[in-house]
Amino acid sequence: MFIPLPESFRTDVLMEKSDSNKVLIESSNSETANFALLFEFDGDQKKIRHVMYNCSAARPTLEGETNEESREVQPETLSIRARPLPNGNVKARTGEETTKETYDGWYKSVYMPTETTVTPSRASVGGK
């Protein structure tokens, strides 16, 4: 599915600057900003919501074709990479027991864990 890059993403993350004519300018001297990516997959019956922390994006590719007989959209594409936060977290997702409040508020702010609970594996149950 093709989703055009919002202008806010171009200015806030890709660090494109607007000139006096409101034209966005990409500079090789600017570094892109890190961001969190919150999403869910279309058609997922469980409607699991995800967040990937500490993402970085490569500058978008620009492709095009000239064809007099037909027009085919050539969307921009960009690569996204998620790296661990200082605490080691890379991503989080909702589950079957996620509270309604957390699920409903997922897109209001970036979810950060409130506590870490270690669940013992079946192999470690019983002290062995």
NORLINPE-V469157 format. One record per backbone hydrogen bond with DSSP energy under -1.0 kcal/mol. CO is the residue of the C=O (numbers start at 0). NH is the residue of the N-H. If there is no record, write none. Layout:
# NORLINPE-V469157
[[CO & NH] [CO & NH]]
This chain:
# NORLINPE-V469157
[[5 & 9] [6 & 10] [7 & 11] [8 & 12] [8 & 13] [9 & 15] [12 & 32] [16 & 24] [18 & 21] [22 & 18] [24 & 16] [26 & 29] [34 & 54] [36 & 51] [38 & 49] [40 & 43] [43 & 46] [48 & 93] [49 & 38] [50 & 91] [51 & 36] [53 & 82] [54 & 34] [55 & 80] [76 & 60] [78 & 57] [80 & 55] [84 & 87] [88 & 84] [89 & 52] [91 & 50] [94 & 97] [98 & 102] [99 & 103] [100 & 104] [102 & 105] [104 & 107] [123 & 126]]
